[in-house]
Amino acid sequence: MKVTDVKINGIVNPVGFALPDVSVSWRVADAADQKQESAEILVAADAHMERILARKQGRLDCAGEEIKLTLAPRTVYYVQVKVTGNGGETGESGVAFFETGKMNEPWSAQWIGQQPGDTFHPVFEKRVRVAGPLGKARLYICGLGLYEAYIGGRKVGDELLTPFVNEYRYALQAQTYDVTDMLRGDAVLSVLLGNGWYKGRLGYDGRREIYGDRFALIAELVLEYTDGTVETVATDESWTYRGSEIEYSDIYDGEGINRLLYEGGKNESRPAAPADIDMRLLQDRRSLPVKAMQEVGVREVIRTPRGEAVLDFGQNFAGYVTFHAAFPKGTKVVLRHGEILQEGCFYNENYRTAKSEFSYTSDGREEWVRPHFTFMGFRYVCVEGWPGELRKEDFVGKAVYSQMQRTGYLETDNPDLNQLAENALWGMKSNFLDMPTDCPQRDERLGWTGDAQVFAPTASFFMDTRAFYDKYLWDLHNDQRAHDGAVAYYLPNINNTPGGSSVWGDAATFIPDALYDIFGSERVLREHYPLMKDWVDWITKKDCEREGGPKRLFDFAFTFGDWLAMDGMTPQSVKGGTDDAYISSVYYYASVRKLGKAAGLLGKEEDAKRYAALAEQVLAAILREYFSPSGRLCVDTQTGYIIALHFGVYRDKEKIIRGLRERLKKDGYRIKCGFTGAPLICETLAENGMERWAQYLLLQDGFPGWMHCIRLGATTIWERWNSVLDDGSISSTSMNSLNHYSYGSVIHYVIRDIVGIKPLAPGYSRVRIDPRPSREIRKAKCSYLSARGEYRVEWAAKEDGSVDLKVLVPFDCEAWVQLPDRELVLAAGETKVNYRPACDFRRLYDWETLLEACRKDDRAMAVLKEKLPDAYARASGGDPEDLSLSLQDLRGMSWAGFRAEDVEAAAEALFALEA
């Protein structure tokens, strides 16, 4: 038995993080026993685990156990977990640790900045003299807008873009670094500053200096000597600063490094000046480390028709390019970044006003160059000014995002589906740079709440998002408290608007609820319960304040509705056709239910009763307003039916299902829904007896659809279904990102309803395994490292029509395997089984087979006659053959290779048969 992956609040060995509570989680692997008999968590003051400070024993939950402990500032605590199995097997983890930051300890340092009139990018410096052998040394630091610290010319840590992005009005994060090994004798501590989100350009209205107009720094270097003495080197007016070689820096526009900036000029050091920053804003960090997590090589060097030199990295991602510079003095190289080529040439007009450049002027030295205080979203880089040959090996792309453990892997025999999963994953990597942003490239890059809400379950399959979302929800609540409970449209809330849109604001309840279901720890509900409650109470309060009294409908605030749906007034409309107030009211109902559930789990009985009653009132109001007395939904759109079914809002479920079937038929079996409906459509169809329809919508090649984007070369998820037109031209430049993860939420459906892993209890302690092989997907392999351990599901269709299934269940968990002829209950370990599915999918049918089958049904023939006269003529001649085809067989047909018009007619014929 191995006890692994010990984490504190979802983080491996956190240093300097804010710890409102201490929750320990772990996993057990390679165990012979299947169940836990007992476990023990030890917290000690030393790495040898001798001075025990806290102990917790019993039948413990590996998804998270809170430890009662009084923490002291700037202190290291050591953690070990021991587990005993039901057969007596034992295991113990290695020693993990966490280290507190300054907590509420007063700072001896003061904020420092430049002298009045100095606006250049500064480097602050202080010579440090180490008086003797060091036991440990820690740097506590925050720099505004962004900073990088160096000791003796070596960078402190490997994090980028510190102190990250949050609502600077309410908090400034300070980081803690272990610098013990960097200090030997005398050294210079220097800190380089850039503009960043704090004082650079932010938002699409061009504003700058939203949070501050001056560079500022605060730092304490605490030296603890082996003899017990402690010395603190703190920022004050004894520090000096000079100009750096950064000419400009900006999140949107990029960065310029000029090695000749001060050549022949004066750049003397000058004394630092006090900076007027509120000390009360300083807090220990919440953000996970942001790092260069992956390298992406150049796939091809392109010479465009315009003569441009363009690097194709083969993958759209967010980060930067580092390159090898060995140029003559005075050489200036400029890199411009874009997502797509147009007519074979470089293009980035969809970035709007964001320049997205990196420039470098050489002084003749040889070095690898990178920007410090910016990032770009791109696949293509136009290189200007490069002397000599452009070689692929002189450039490396660095993908930058928050450090999270990868937990989910998917592979099938359908390469397009595999590409879709990769696109969703890269969309996440590109936009999970401290904040779950909408896009990483244009003049926006904001943490839109609606996007974050719909993608949270998929994100939490791919990676362990616990700590990442904890920080985002902390940001949300900080801003929410300033707006009486309303939730922002996006973060940072640069315009300081109240927000309050449904679906977007419902991130306050949906994300904590999803994190509880996925990771299984009540800690997330307890920590974010005020956020959840304040959002629901804000809607309820506004409803009660209206003239005439409460209606129990959320029909009084701006909402984005079914954003970017295809059933709006025009194909380029930003809003779909689903009634805004209906969407808002259904989500209000869903949020009240999620809040009531959280209240019950947390033992808040009065809240649980109150919100259960409120949910019933909201449901009754929705049914009165939007449903006929007989149960028909009066909002006749795909999204209208989808959210009714998904959230259980109906009088007569079968009528809603029939309405959805008819709506899909009217829509030509094409997706019409947007950000609200599309993330839910496939899983809702699958939940309600329409699995084949769900797979058809997922895999069909036509516009609009996921595979249509794949066919056009997408390597990430697009903002719009028609972001790129069939001829390869970009459809719009006003609001068009090619790296926008929202529609990638469909991967949650793939894992749950095709691969067949569905949690039945919080944290995946019990799951249902229900594979759904089909003609289009005959093999699947999925691994998910849940909070409790690894699930693996692998299945493959055989030539005899049976399916080989292999399931791995983690320690202390249970899987219910749903097969057509039996149900298995599996404990921990690996199980193999062969079974025969309910539908025989061995035969592959062609267009002629479909036509023959349609000859048996007058309605299907009528559809063919109307939509495809030539096919009707072929089908109606001669005597029908006995093909013995079931409707299930027909719905499982593969349409790859058919013409678009044939597929459209075939789909209508198939669904007419089913109806």
CORJOVEN-V549972 format. One record per backbone hydrogen bond with DSSP energy under -1.0 kcal/mol. CO is the residue of the C=O (numbers start at 1). NH is the residue of the N-H. If there is no record, write none. Layout:
BEGIN
co->[CO CO]
nh->[NH NH]
END
This chain:
BEGIN
co->[2 4 7 8 11 14 16 22 23 24 25 27 29 34 35 38 39 40 41 42 43 43 44 46 50 51 54 56 58 58 61 62 65 75 77 78 79 80 81 82 83 84 84 85 89 91 96 98 99 101 102 111 112 113 115 121 122 123 124 125 126 128 133 136 137 138 139 140 141 142 144 146 148 149 150 151 154 161 162 166 167 167 172 174 175 177 179 180 187 188 189 190 191 192 194 195 196 198 203 207 216 217 218 219 220 221 222 223 224 224 225 229 231 233 235 236 239 240 241 242 245 248 250 252 253 254 255 256 257 258 260 262 270 273 275 278 279 281 283 285 289 290 291 291 294 296 300 302 304 308 309 310 311 312 312 317 318 319 320 322 323 325 328 331 333 334 335 336 338 338 342 345 348 349 351 356 357 358 359 360 361 362 367 369 376 378 379 380 381 382 384 391 392 394 396 397 398 399 399 401 405 407 409 411 414 415 416 417 418 419 420 421 422 423 424 425 426 427 428 431 432 432 433 435 442 446 446 448 449 450 451 452 455 456 458 458 459 462 462 463 465 466 467 468 469 470 471 472 473 474 475 476 477 479 480 480 483 487 489 491 492 493 501 502 504 505 506 506 507 509 510 511 512 513 514 515 516 517 522 523 524 528 529 530 531 532 533 534 535 536 537 538 539 540 541 546 553 561 562 563 570 574 579 580 581 582 583 584 585 586 587 588 589 590 591 592 593 594 595 596 597 598 599 600 603 604 605 606 607 608 609 610 611 612 613 614 615 616 617 618 619 620 621 622 623 626 628 632 635 637 638 639 640 641 642 643 644 652 653 654 655 656 657 658 659 660 661 662 663 664 665 672 674 677 677 680 681 682 683 685 690 691 692 693 694 695 696 705 706 707 708 709 710 717 720 723 725 729 737 741 742 743 744 745 746 747 748 749 750 750 751 751 754 756 758 761 765 766 766 767 768 769 777 778 779 780 781 782 783 784 784 789 791 792 793 794 795 796 798 802 803 804 805 806 807 808 809 810 814 815 816 817 822 824 826 829 831 833 835 846 847 848 849 850 851 853 854 857 858 859 860 861 862 863 864 868 869 870 871 872 881 886 887 888 890 895 899 900 901 902 903 904 905 906 907 908 909 910 911]
nh->[29 27 25 11 8 99 285 67 9 65 7 4 2 812 86 84 58 82 56 80 53 54 78 49 52 45 43 41 39 60 64 26 24 100 98 44 96 42 93 40 91 37 38 88 85 83 79 77 16 74 105 275 217 273 118 244 193 242 191 240 189 187 226 224 179 222 177 220 175 218 216 194 192 156 190 154 151 164 147 168 170 171 283 285 141 139 182 183 128 152 126 150 124 148 146 199 200 211 206 202 144 112 142 235 140 233 138 231 135 136 228 225 223 221 110 239 272 125 270 123 258 256 254 356 357 250 359 247 361 261 263 265 241 113 277 281 282 172 174 18 403 160 293 401 399 397 312 310 307 304 383 302 381 299 300 378 400 376 398 396 369 367 331 362 360 384 358 382 379 380 345 342 351 352 354 337 255 335 257 333 259 330 325 323 319 317 313 338 311 336 334 394 395 324 322 296 320 293 294 291 464 785 783 781 418 419 420 421 422 423 424 425 426 427 428 429 430 431 432 437 402 434 435 437 444 438 448 452 453 454 455 456 459 460 461 462 463 407 408 465 469 470 471 472 473 474 475 476 477 478 479 480 481 482 483 485 486 500 449 447 494 496 505 504 507 508 509 510 511 513 514 515 516 517 518 519 520 763 526 527 528 532 533 534 535 536 537 538 539 540 541 542 543 544 545 549 555 563 565 675 573 564 583 584 585 586 587 588 589 590 591 592 593 594 595 596 597 598 599 600 601 602 604 603 605 608 609 610 611 612 613 614 615 616 617 618 619 620 621 622 623 624 625 626 627 634 631 628 637 641 642 643 644 645 646 647 649 656 657 658 659 660 661 662 663 664 665 666 667 669 668 566 678 680 681 684 685 686 687 690 694 695 696 697 698 699 700 709 710 711 712 714 713 740 723 731 728 725 719 744 745 746 747 748 750 751 752 753 754 755 756 757 772 770 768 764 814 760 761 816 758 818 774 797 413 795 411 793 409 786 791 786 784 808 782 806 780 804 801 798 835 796 833 794 831 792 829 813 767 826 769 824 819 817 815 809 807 805 803 850 851 852 853 854 855 856 857 861 862 863 864 865 866 867 868 872 873 874 875 876 883 890 891 892 893 898 903 904 905 906 907 908 909 910 911 912 913 914 915]
END
